[in-house]
Amino acid sequence: MAGLLRKPSGTQGKVHDITAENANWGYVGFGLYHLKAGESAQEASGDREVILVLVEGKATVSVNDQDFGELGKRMSVFERIPPACVYAPNHANWKAVATTDCTLAVCTAPGKGNYPARVIKDIDLVERGKGANTRYIHPIAMEEKDIADSLLVTEVFTPQGNWSSYPPHRHDEDNYPNMTYLEETYYHRLNPSQGFGFQRVFTEDGELDETMAVSDGDVVLVPKGHHPCGSPYGYEMYYLNVMAGPMRKWRFQNHPDHDWIFQRDSKS
């Protein structure tokens, strides 16, 4: 399956424009803007709901006639300050005007009109994993927050030399409560920015098995299968996840060969 690694198209403006159509799947969309102070981005959501994530920098954000004012605190994503995020429902028009240089992520999935436009609050930093599997999570819009029709959004900080989305797990079957079908994108950043990381996307039957070296600003598509990633010594990894499927629940299964790691760590 070709095309899982998406490179940014440039350094300014909309540098990622991943749609359900060009990803060849049914739910997740992901866009990314690099804006200079004074520049703006605006889109009509159509039949899709949107979560805007100010990855870096500050901007004024509005949805239809609601003006949420200037948002954003962190100037570098690696400050680990919770991001400023805004939810926009389907059939809405959103606009962001950069007040500093900023990086704006646009996370989309099918919307049903059940939730109003608003700023997403109460995003805490959560530690997960043990040893070289330790990472730090900002659960922006996971299922415990009843704030979206389809979207599940989270960001993860993986320290240098550590692994993440590990042990390998998959969520590619519509078989609730054992598993839910969720497509997923990973927007990667590295600190320092000249670094690299690795991500493997693979199925247990070997039909899909791609290992990619990811650079700062790359996006990896996960249509199915397991999808662990690792950060080399000297480089911290960040990624922003967008997930969506027929049910807004995150249920996964670990790879049977590697589940022993999870079982061991959950008991210690």
Secondary structure, 3 states (H helix, E strand, C coil): CCCCEECCCCCCEEEEEECHHHHCCCCCEEEEEEECCCCEEEEECCCEEEEEEEEECCEEEEECCEEEEEECCCCCHHHCCCCEEEEECCCCEEEEEECCCEEEEEEEEECCCCCCCEEECCCCCEEECCHHHCEEEEEEECCCCCCCCCCEEEEEEECCCCEECCCCEECCCCECCCECCCEEEEEEEEECCCCEEEEEEECCCCCCEEEEEEECCCEEEECCCECCEECCCCCEEEEEEEEECCCCCCCCEECCCCHHHHHHHHHC
